[in-house]
Amino acid sequence: MRNQIIHLKTIERNTTLYHYTQIAGVQGILDEKSFWATKSDFLNDPREFSYIIEVIQQMSGSVFKNKEWKELFLKNIFKEGDHFVYEKNKEFFVLAFSTCSDSITLWAEFGNETGYNMAFDSEKIIKKIAKSNAIAYHGYVVYALEEQRDYILDLMQKKIPESFGLSFADIMNRGMTSESDPVFQKACRMFQKAAKIYAMFFKQEGFTEEREYRFVFKKSEGMNVLFREKEGFLIPYIKITMLESDNKLPIRGITVAPKNDSDLARKGMEYYLHRHGYQVPVELSRIKLRY
């Protein structure tokens, strides 16, 4: 189904992905060859994975031919209630990168005074992650409401109807005639499954400056969930480890956070990279801050 009706925009070849983190994160990535993926309902945006419900509800008023169609459709796709997005017994973890090389927003959120930004060759890092880990999905996060609506409309009015060889109106009329109609019910389930995937990549427009490219992993049996402390509470995460014999990562360079302006920050990182066999530039952030 995913290949037929789901479209996630993936990063182009020969581009760079940036990972903002603390010094412990840099050491974990280089010493252990692993990233940390955070449990989806512990991410900074409290509406992660559920914001799509708001998008669907907002757009439904202008999409449906009449009120009855709207009520029927929403009733059947949201019948699972709270489980529309967070499926029972399924847990997802998110690893975030950005296409922004020097973001004040991301420095404030992840780097603060002692942060670093690691630049990776996009194609090579994706291959390394995928070789040792089962990536459920990866792609650009979609922030623009109009673009989010286009995704949903394409799914609702084109992709799903085409899979049945019917029009959107035909499917809705079948549901109006009999709510238990198998074609109508199957179309609703297809929409649910596809929307749950899109939900992982839709965020509020206020987060646009993050320019996030994310990887989503599904928790599997036996997967070890760890916990890290953040401001007095615990955040669940999993390690995304790269187990290739080639122990070098495709690092293109490292940038030091704006407030981390001690000459030792750059000097120490250069020596640390050298000891690990990397000959890549270490730059200071171009952003200037007083405090």
C-alpha positions as CSV (number, residue, x, y, z in Angstrom):
1,M,0.0,0.0,0.0
2,R,2.8,2.4,0.9
3,N,4.3,2.4,-2.5
4,Q,1.0,2.9,-4.2
5,I,-0.6,5.7,-2.2
6,I,2.1,7.2,0.2
7,H,4.5,9.8,-1.0
8,L,7.2,11.0,1.3
9,K,9.7,13.5,-0.1
10,T,13.2,12.1,0.5
11,I,16.5,14.1,0.4
12,E,18.4,14.5,-2.8
13,R,21.8,13.0,-3.5
14,N,25.0,14.8,-2.7
15,T,23.4,17.0,0.0
16,T,24.1,17.4,3.7
17,L,22.2,16.5,6.8
18,Y,22.9,18.3,10.0
19,H,22.5,16.8,13.5
20,Y,22.4,19.2,16.5
21,T,23.5,17.7,19.8
22,Q,25.4,18.1,23.0
23,I,29.1,17.0,23.5
24,A,27.9,13.7,24.9
25,G,25.9,13.1,21.7
26,V,29.0,13.8,19.6
27,Q,31.0,11.3,21.7
28,G,28.2,8.7,21.5
29,I,28.0,9.0,17.7
30,L,31.8,8.7,17.2
31,D,32.8,6.4,20.0
32,E,29.8,4.0,19.8
33,K,28.8,4.6,16.2
34,S,25.2,5.2,17.4
35,F,22.5,7.9,17.4
36,W,19.7,8.2,19.9
37,A,16.1,8.1,18.6
38,T,13.5,9.5,21.0
39,K,10.1,8.0,21.6
40,S,7.6,9.9,19.5
41,D,5.3,11.0,22.4
42,F,8.3,12.5,24.2
43,L,9.3,14.9,21.4
44,N,9.3,18.7,22.0
45,D,6.1,19.4,20.1
46,P,3.2,18.0,22.2
47,R,1.1,17.5,19.1
48,E,3.6,15.2,17.4
49,F,1.9,12.4,15.4
50,S,-1.6,13.8,16.3
51,Y,-1.6,17.3,14.6
52,I,-2.9,15.6,11.4
53,I,-6.3,15.1,13.1
54,E,-6.7,18.9,13.3
55,V,-5.7,19.2,9.6
56,I,-8.2,16.6,8.5
57,Q,-11.0,18.2,10.5
58,Q,-10.2,21.7,9.3
59,M,-10.2,20.8,5.6
60,S,-13.2,18.5,5.7
61,G,-15.6,21.4,5.7
62,S,-14.5,22.6,2.3
63,V,-14.0,19.1,0.7
64,F,-17.2,17.3,1.2
65,K,-20.3,17.7,-1.0
66,N,-22.6,17.9,2.0
67,K,-22.7,17.7,5.8
68,E,-23.8,14.0,5.7
69,W,-20.8,13.0,3.8
70,K,-18.5,14.9,6.2
71,E,-20.1,13.3,9.3
72,L,-20.0,9.8,7.8
73,F,-16.4,10.1,6.8
74,L,-15.1,11.5,10.0
75,K,-17.1,9.1,12.1
76,N,-15.5,6.1,10.3
77,I,-11.9,7.3,10.2
78,F,-11.9,8.5,13.8
79,K,-13.8,5.5,15.2
80,E,-10.7,4.3,16.9
81,G,-10.6,7.4,19.0
82,D,-7.3,8.0,20.7
83,H,-5.8,5.1,18.7
84,F,-6.3,6.8,15.4
85,V,-2.6,7.9,15.5
86,Y,-1.1,6.0,18.4
87,E,-1.9,2.5,17.6
88,K,-2.2,0.1,20.5
89,N,0.9,-2.0,21.1
90,K,2.9,0.0,18.6
91,E,5.7,2.4,19.6
92,F,7.7,4.6,17.3
93,F,11.0,6.4,17.9
94,V,12.3,9.4,15.9
95,L,15.8,10.4,14.9
96,A,16.0,14.1,13.7
97,F,18.3,15.8,11.3
98,S,18.0,19.2,9.7
99,T,18.9,20.7,6.3
100,C,19.8,24.0,8.0
101,S,23.5,24.3,8.7
102,D,23.4,27.1,11.4
103,S,20.0,27.5,13.0
104,I,19.4,29.7,16.0
105,T,16.2,27.8,16.6
106,L,18.0,24.4,16.8
107,W,20.9,25.8,18.7
108,A,18.5,27.0,21.4
109,E,16.6,23.7,21.5
110,F,19.5,21.1,21.2
111,G,22.8,22.9,21.5
112,N,22.4,25.7,23.9
113,E,25.8,26.9,25.3
114,T,27.7,23.7,24.8
115,G,26.3,22.3,21.5
116,Y,27.7,21.0,18.3
117,N,26.3,20.5,14.9
118,M,27.5,17.5,12.9
119,A,27.3,17.6,9.1
120,F,26.9,14.3,7.3
121,D,26.8,13.2,3.6
122,S,23.1,12.5,3.3
123,E,23.2,9.5,1.0
124,K,26.0,7.8,2.9
125,I,24.6,8.3,6.3
126,I,21.2,6.9,5.2
127,K,22.8,3.8,3.8
128,K,24.8,3.3,7.0
129,I,21.7,3.6,9.2
130,A,19.6,1.4,6.9
131,K,22.2,-1.4,6.7
132,S,22.0,-2.1,10.5
133,N,18.5,-0.8,11.4
134,A,15.0,-1.3,10.1
135,I,13.9,2.2,9.1
136,A,10.1,2.3,9.1
137,Y,10.0,5.6,7.2
138,H,12.2,8.6,6.4
139,G,11.6,11.9,4.7
140,Y,11.2,15.6,5.0
141,V,8.8,17.0,7.6
142,V,5.9,19.0,6.0
143,Y,5.1,22.3,7.7
144,A,3.0,24.3,5.3
145,L,-0.7,23.8,5.9
146,E,-1.5,24.1,2.2
147,E,1.0,21.3,1.3
148,Q,-0.4,19.1,4.1
149,R,-3.9,19.6,2.7
150,D,-2.7,18.7,-0.8
151,Y,-1.3,15.4,0.6
152,I,-4.6,14.6,2.2
153,L,-6.7,15.6,-0.8
154,D,-4.5,13.5,-3.1
155,L,-5.0,10.6,-0.9
156,M,-8.7,11.0,-0.4
157,Q,-9.8,12.1,-3.9
158,K,-7.3,10.4,-6.1
159,K,-5.0,7.7,-4.8
160,I,-7.6,5.7,-2.8
161,P,-10.4,5.9,-5.4
162,E,-8.1,4.9,-8.2
163,S,-7.1,1.8,-6.3
164,F,-10.8,0.7,-6.5
165,G,-11.4,2.0,-10.0
166,L,-14.1,4.3,-8.6
167,S,-14.5,8.0,-8.0
168,F,-14.5,9.6,-4.6
169,A,-18.2,10.3,-5.0
170,D,-18.9,6.7,-5.8
171,I,-17.2,5.5,-2.6
172,M,-19.1,8.1,-0.5
173,N,-22.4,7.2,-2.1
174,R,-21.8,3.5,-1.3
175,G,-21.2,4.5,2.4
176,M,-24.4,6.6,2.4
177,T,-26.4,3.7,1.1
178,S,-24.9,1.3,3.6
179,E,-22.3,2.3,6.2
180,S,-21.1,-1.3,6.3
181,D,-20.5,-1.4,2.5
182,P,-17.2,-3.4,2.1
183,V,-15.7,-0.9,-0.4
184,F,-16.5,2.1,1.7
185,Q,-15.1,0.4,4.9
186,K,-11.9,-0.7,3.1
187,A,-11.4,2.8,1.7
188,C,-11.7,4.2,5.2
189,R,-9.2,1.7,6.6
190,M,-6.8,2.6,3.7
191,F,-7.1,6.3,4.5
192,Q,-6.5,5.6,8.2
193,K,-3.3,3.6,7.5
194,A,-1.9,6.2,5.1
195,A,-2.9,9.1,7.3
196,K,-1.1,7.5,10.3
197,I,2.1,7.5,8.2
198,Y,1.7,11.1,7.1
199,A,1.0,12.0,10.8
200,M,4.6,11.2,11.5
201,F,5.8,13.9,9.1
202,F,3.2,16.7,9.6
203,K,4.1,19.5,12.0
204,Q,2.7,23.0,12.9
205,E,4.0,25.8,10.7
206,G,5.6,27.4,13.7
207,F,8.3,24.8,13.6
208,T,9.2,25.5,9.9
209,E,12.7,26.9,10.8
210,E,13.8,23.5,12.0
211,R,13.8,22.2,8.4
212,E,13.7,18.7,9.8
213,Y,14.5,15.5,8.0
214,R,13.5,12.6,10.1
215,F,13.8,8.9,10.5
216,V,11.1,6.8,12.1
217,F,11.8,3.4,13.7
218,K,9.2,1.0,15.0
219,K,9.9,-0.8,18.3
220,S,10.4,-4.5,17.7
221,E,10.3,-7.4,20.1
222,G,13.5,-7.5,22.2
223,M,14.5,-4.0,21.3
224,N,16.3,-2.3,24.3
225,V,14.6,0.9,25.4
226,L,16.9,3.2,27.4
227,F,16.3,6.4,29.4
228,R,18.0,9.7,29.6
229,E,17.4,12.6,32.0
230,K,16.3,16.0,30.7
231,E,15.4,18.8,33.1
232,G,14.3,16.5,35.9
233,F,12.3,13.9,33.9
234,L,13.1,10.7,31.9
235,I,13.0,10.4,28.2
236,P,12.8,7.0,26.6
237,Y,15.1,6.4,23.5
238,I,16.7,3.6,21.5
239,K,20.2,3.4,20.1
240,I,20.5,3.4,16.3
241,T,23.8,1.7,15.9
242,M,25.8,1.4,12.7
243,L,27.6,-2.0,12.8
244,E,29.6,-1.9,9.6
245,S,33.2,-3.1,9.5
246,D,34.1,0.3,8.0
247,N,34.1,2.3,11.3
248,K,34.3,5.8,9.7
249,L,31.1,7.8,9.5
250,P,30.5,10.2,6.5
251,I,31.2,13.4,8.5
252,R,31.7,16.5,6.4
253,G,32.4,18.8,9.3
254,I,31.4,20.1,12.7
255,T,30.1,23.5,13.8
256,V,30.4,24.8,17.3
257,A,27.4,26.5,19.0
258,P,27.3,30.4,19.1
259,K,27.6,30.6,22.9
260,N,30.4,27.9,23.0
261,D,32.9,30.5,21.8
262,S,35.9,29.4,23.9
263,D,39.0,28.6,21.8
264,L,39.1,25.3,23.6
265,A,35.8,24.2,22.2
266,R,37.1,24.3,18.7
267,K,40.6,23.1,19.6
268,G,39.4,20.2,21.7
269,M,37.0,19.0,19.0
270,E,39.7,19.2,16.3
271,Y,42.0,17.1,18.4
272,Y,39.2,14.6,19.3
273,L,38.3,14.2,15.6
274,H,42.0,13.7,14.7
275,R,42.3,11.0,17.3
276,H,39.4,9.2,15.7
277,G,41.0,9.5,12.2
278,Y,38.8,12.3,10.8
279,Q,40.3,15.2,8.8
280,V,37.3,17.4,8.6
281,P,36.8,21.2,9.4
282,V,35.6,22.4,12.7
283,E,34.0,25.8,12.4
284,L,32.5,28.3,14.8
285,S,28.8,29.3,14.3
286,R,28.3,32.4,12.1
287,I,25.6,33.6,14.5
288,K,26.9,36.2,17.0
289,L,25.2,36.4,20.4
290,R,25.9,38.6,23.5
291,Y,24.2,36.2,25.9
